[in-house]
Amino acid sequence: MSNSDRVVLALGGAGTVGSGIVKGLLDKGFKVAVISRDSSRLERLRSFVSPNTKDQLTTIVGNVGSEEGAEQAKQAMLKAVGKVTDIVTSLGFSWWQGGPPHTQTLKDLHWVIETLLFSTFVSWKAFFPLVRDDSDCTYTFITGGAGEKLLMPGTGFLTIGAASTLAFCQVLRGEYPEVPCKLNQVKIDTGVVTPDRMAPGYLNHLDLGEAVATLVERRNTSHTVFNINCPADLKTVLLEGNL
């Protein structure tokens, strides 16, 4: 199956990380579908991708954070593109610094968990069946390294939310050890930014997108965690496969 025959659902594809991945996939000849609650972000994404690939991008306004919304979004997407062969998810947010736990409320914690874990679970439950039983299909989680340590004072809830997502990915690898679909995780332990915000040690979201698109294209690994700690890791870990 050539790239032009493959349709990638990019969950979180309108965000900083996701937009780089969407562009990388389109530039490699994939068809891409993106679902977002915010139509203005989808419009920005359409203007961001390479002009000659816009016809291969399908955007759908929908909410994958609730079971009902995810099911509605799935039906709308399938009606628009017909099938899905690959899924890349980068849902959630990359930063939170609301203060130490004693200054926060249960509502704050619930919002963080809902954004980072619940949306990942709900969307996986809705969309994984579309690719689960096909060895030519892939499901790739893009996660952060914030769940393994407190990044700085006041970011504790980010650590809790990110840790829950890491744990969920670990559970999936253990619960579905022989699933035909290629199930992988790219764990990024550094900042991901647009070219105009680049700083030493950060990842350019375009470079990350190209590397993730290459991983999806190859579909030669499964149940693997690719740890990305610096820009050089994109080449050695993802592009060359040196774990």
Solvent accessible surface area in square Angstrom, and as a share of the most:
residue,aa,sasa,rsa
1,M,98,0.44
2,S,61,0.40
3,N,27,0.14
4,S,62,0.40
5,D,74,0.38
6,R,2,0.01
7,V,4,0.03
8,V,0,0.00
9,L,0,0.00
10,A,3,0.02
11,L,1,0.01
12,G,18,0.18
13,G,1,0.01
14,A,18,0.14
15,G,20,0.19
16,T,63,0.37
17,V,30,0.17
18,G,3,0.03
19,S,13,0.09
20,G,1,0.01
21,I,1,0.01
22,V,0,0.00
23,K,47,0.20
24,G,9,0.09
25,L,0,0.00
26,L,5,0.02
27,D,75,0.39
28,K,64,0.27
29,G,34,0.33
30,F,0,0.00
31,K,80,0.34
32,V,1,0.00
33,A,0,0.00
34,V,0,0.00
35,I,7,0.04
36,S,15,0.10
37,R,180,0.66
38,D,58,0.30
39,S,65,0.42
40,S,54,0.35
41,R,94,0.34
42,L,7,0.04
43,E,111,0.50
44,R,147,0.54
45,L,5,0.03
46,R,67,0.24
47,S,81,0.52
48,F,73,0.30
49,V,3,0.02
50,S,23,0.15
51,P,112,0.71
52,N,133,0.68
53,T,13,0.08
54,K,68,0.29
55,D,133,0.69
56,Q,73,0.33
57,L,7,0.04
58,T,39,0.23
59,T,38,0.22
60,I,20,0.10
61,V,94,0.54
62,G,18,0.17
63,N,53,0.27
64,V,14,0.08
65,G,27,0.26
66,S,47,0.30
67,E,106,0.48
68,E,125,0.56
69,G,10,0.10
70,A,0,0.00
71,E,74,0.33
72,Q,111,0.50
73,A,4,0.03
74,K,25,0.11
75,Q,95,0.42
76,A,44,0.34
77,M,0,0.00
78,L,44,0.22
79,K,185,0.79
80,A,63,0.49
81,V,36,0.21
82,G,57,0.55
83,K,91,0.38
84,V,10,0.06
85,T,9,0.05
86,D,0,0.00
87,I,0,0.00
88,V,2,0.01
89,T,5,0.03
90,S,20,0.13
91,L,39,0.20
92,G,39,0.37
93,F,48,0.20
94,S,98,0.63
95,W,119,0.42
96,W,34,0.12
97,Q,90,0.40
98,G,43,0.41
99,G,14,0.13
100,P,60,0.38
101,P,82,0.51
102,H,157,0.70
103,T,74,0.43
104,Q,34,0.15
105,T,80,0.47
106,L,145,0.72
107,K,165,0.70
108,D,49,0.25
109,L,50,0.25
110,H,100,0.44
111,W,130,0.46
112,V,0,0.00
113,I,29,0.15
114,E,74,0.33
115,T,32,0.19
116,L,15,0.07
117,L,38,0.19
118,F,78,0.32
119,S,13,0.08
120,T,6,0.04
121,F,74,0.31
122,V,15,0.08
123,S,0,0.00
124,W,24,0.09
125,K,108,0.46
126,A,14,0.11
127,F,0,0.00
128,F,6,0.03
129,P,85,0.53
130,L,57,0.29
131,V,1,0.01
132,R,99,0.36
133,D,113,0.59
134,D,64,0.33
135,S,63,0.41
136,D,63,0.33
137,C,6,0.04
138,T,3,0.02
139,Y,0,0.00
140,T,2,0.01
141,F,5,0.02
142,I,18,0.09
143,T,14,0.08
144,G,32,0.31
145,G,2,0.02
146,A,13,0.10
147,G,13,0.12
148,E,104,0.47
149,K,96,0.41
150,L,105,0.52
151,L,67,0.33
152,M,87,0.39
153,P,110,0.69
154,G,10,0.10
155,T,0,0.00
156,G,12,0.12
157,F,13,0.05
158,L,6,0.03
159,T,25,0.15
160,I,78,0.40
161,G,0,0.00
162,A,11,0.08
163,A,36,0.28
164,S,25,0.16
165,T,15,0.09
166,L,25,0.13
167,A,49,0.38
168,F,28,0.12
169,C,3,0.02
170,Q,119,0.53
171,V,77,0.44
172,L,4,0.02
173,R,57,0.21
174,G,57,0.54
175,E,117,0.52
176,Y,52,0.20
177,P,88,0.56
178,E,156,0.70
179,V,17,0.10
180,P,61,0.38
181,C,0,0.00
182,K,39,0.17
183,L,3,0.01
184,N,7,0.03
185,Q,5,0.02
186,V,0,0.00
187,K,30,0.13
188,I,11,0.05
189,D,49,0.26
190,T,40,0.23
191,G,25,0.24
192,V,28,0.16
193,V,14,0.08
194,T,40,0.23
195,P,67,0.42
196,D,125,0.65
197,R,170,0.62
198,M,86,0.38
199,A,40,0.31
200,P,135,0.85
201,G,41,0.39
202,Y,86,0.33
203,L,1,0.00
204,N,27,0.14
205,H,3,0.02
206,L,59,0.29
207,D,73,0.38
208,L,0,0.00
209,G,0,0.00
210,E,99,0.44
211,A,1,0.01
212,V,0,0.00
213,A,0,0.00
214,T,13,0.07
215,L,11,0.05
216,V,1,0.01
217,E,59,0.26
218,R,108,0.40
219,R,50,0.18
220,N,105,0.54
221,T,44,0.26
222,S,40,0.26
223,H,52,0.23
224,T,21,0.12
225,V,42,0.24
226,F,4,0.02
227,N,67,0.34
228,I,0,0.00
229,N,85,0.44
230,C,48,0.29
231,P,61,0.38
232,A,64,0.50
233,D,25,0.13
234,L,12,0.06
235,K,119,0.50
236,T,52,0.30
237,V,16,0.09
238,L,4,0.02
239,L,56,0.28
240,E,102,0.46
241,G,43,0.41
242,N,99,0.51
243,L,138,0.69
